[in-house]
Amino acid sequence: MRLLTSVLTACILFSASLQGQTVQTSPVRDAIYDKQTLDERQIVPYDHIREADVFWAKRIWRVVDTREKMNLSFKYPKQFLVNILRDHAIEGSITVYDPIDDQFTKPMTPEEVAKIGVGEPDTIRVLDPVTLEERIEITKPEFDPQKVTKFRLKEDWVFDEETSTLIVRILGVAPIMEEYNSDGSYRGDKVLFWAYYPELRPMLAKYQVFNNQNDAVTTSWEDIFEMRFFSTYIYKESNVHDRRVQDYVTGVDALIESDNIKNKIFVFEHDLWSY
């Protein structure tokens, strides 16, 4: 068993070296057993859907607020979801798209991604504690994942006549950062980029999500999205005016309208059957 573990470790290190990655290893095992589930996990391919079998379809945009209790895993300090997406985009292993392009037609370069959410370099005066002389230092602001408080999801709901099931497929994921003015007042939300979710699935399947109930159960980010283990509200549905919910109602009425849209989908599926 030890020989097999050593061989697997050597293979992982060799593969990472070919890709130019740095793998940090520990001389000790931080567990009482070998955890290899994530390394061996493969995604389950989606079933093919023929256009002729699509009886009904609806496009929905949702918002995942990471400050809600059910969504706290999105802000797990040791592994922020936004950091996973951003790091892979900068490495070039995934492609992300312009923040105003949720149709995935304008890809961004790794250099452009690295600049998003990072302020401009600034100069500050620092007092030397030894010589008591002032000197000017250039500060390079870093990306702060704590400022990403929301994620947008773009998804399609489809009723497949072949299987007689209502299917939902996520198409895109977009992290959103809060922006503030110099006086600390809230300015608004800023979409960082759009990522094409079907391309993300193999990568997300390799990252473990913190399980608050059981540390032995290995749950990946791909599991979270596919099992829809998150809380959301709808901020837009496909409509002739291409309006968001907040464009025609606000406050509590917007939340009620979001629930109405969700309920319409439920009622549609329910009314297809006779009891």
Residue pairs with C-beta under 8 A, 6 or more apart in sequence:
5 34
8 36
8 39
9 25
12 23
12 39
13 23
13 25
16 22
16 23
35 218
37 218
38 205
38 206
38 207
38 208
38 218
38 220
39 206
41 205
41 206
41 220
42 202
42 205
43 201
43 202
43 205
43 222
46 169
46 198
47 163
49 158
49 160
49 167
50 162
53 160
53 161
53 162
54 158
54 159
54 160
54 161
55 159
55 160
55 161
56 158
56 159
56 268
57 156
57 157
57 158
57 159
58 156
58 157
58 237
58 238
58 265
59 154
59 155
59 156
59 157
59 237
59 238
60 154
60 155
60 156
60 157
60 234
60 236
60 237
60 238
60 261
60 265
61 102
61 152
61 153
61 154
61 155
61 234
61 235
61 236
61 237
61 244
62 152
62 153
62 155
62 232
62 233
62 234
62 235
63 150
63 151
63 152
63 153
63 176
63 232
63 233
63 234
63 235
64 71
64 74
64 150
64 151
64 152
64 153
64 230
64 231
64 232
65 71
65 149
65 150
65 231
65 232
65 233
66 72
66 74
66 75
66 148
66 149
66 150
66 151
67 149
68 231
70 229
70 230
70 231
71 230
71 231
73 209
73 210
73 212
73 224
74 80
74 81
74 151
74 230
75 145
75 146
76 209
76 210
78 210
79 207
79 208
79 210
80 145
80 148
81 151
81 175
81 221
82 145
82 148
82 151
82 175
82 192
83 145
84 203
84 204
84 207
84 221
85 94
85 96
85 173
85 175
85 193
85 195
85 200
86 113
86 116
86 143
86 175
86 192
88 94
88 203
89 95
89 96
89 108
89 110
89 113
89 193
89 195
90 110
90 113
90 114
91 110
92 110
93 203
94 195
94 199
94 200
94 203
95 107
95 108
95 195
95 196
95 199
96 107
96 108
96 113
96 193
96 194
96 195
97 104
97 105
97 106
97 107
97 108
97 193
97 194
97 195
97 196
98 106
98 107
98 108
98 193
98 194
99 116
99 174
99 190
99 191
99 192
99 193
99 194
100 191
101 194
102 152
102 154
102 172
102 174
102 194
104 172
104 194
104 196
108 193
113 193
116 192
116 193
117 143
117 144
117 147
117 148
117 177
117 190
117 192
118 141
118 142
118 143
119 141
120 141
121 138
121 139
121 140
121 141
122 138
122 139
122 141
123 136
123 137
123 138
123 139
124 136
124 137
124 139
125 134
125 135
125 136
125 137
126 134
126 135
126 136
126 137
127 133
127 134
128 134
128 135
147 177
147 178
148 175
148 176
148 177
148 192
149 176
149 177
149 178
150 175
150 176
150 189
151 173
151 174
151 175
151 176
152 172
152 173
152 174
152 176
152 191
152 235
153 170
153 172
153 173
153 174
153 232
154 170
154 171
154 172
154 173
154 174
154 194
155 168
155 169
155 170
155 171
156 168
156 169
156 171
157 166
157 167
157 168
157 265
158 166
158 167
158 168
158 169
159 165
159 166
159 167
159 268
159 269
159 272
160 166
160 167
166 265
166 269
168 228
170 197
170 225
171 196
171 197
171 198
172 194
172 195
172 196
172 197
173 194
173 195
173 197
173 200
174 191
174 192
174 193
174 194
174 195
175 191
175 192
175 193
176 189
176 190
176 191
176 192
177 189
177 190
177 192
178 186
178 188
178 189
178 190
179 186
179 187
179 188
179 189
179 190
180 186
180 187
181 187
197 225
201 222
204 220
204 221
204 222
204 225
205 220
205 221
205 222
205 223
206 220
207 220
207 221
208 218
208 219
208 220
209 219
209 220
209 221
209 223
209 224
211 217
211 218
211 219
223 229
224 230
233 255
233 258
234 245
234 258
234 261
234 262
235 244
235 245
235 246
235 254
235 258
236 243
236 244
236 245
237 245
237 261
245 254
245 257
245 258
245 261
246 254
249 256
249 257
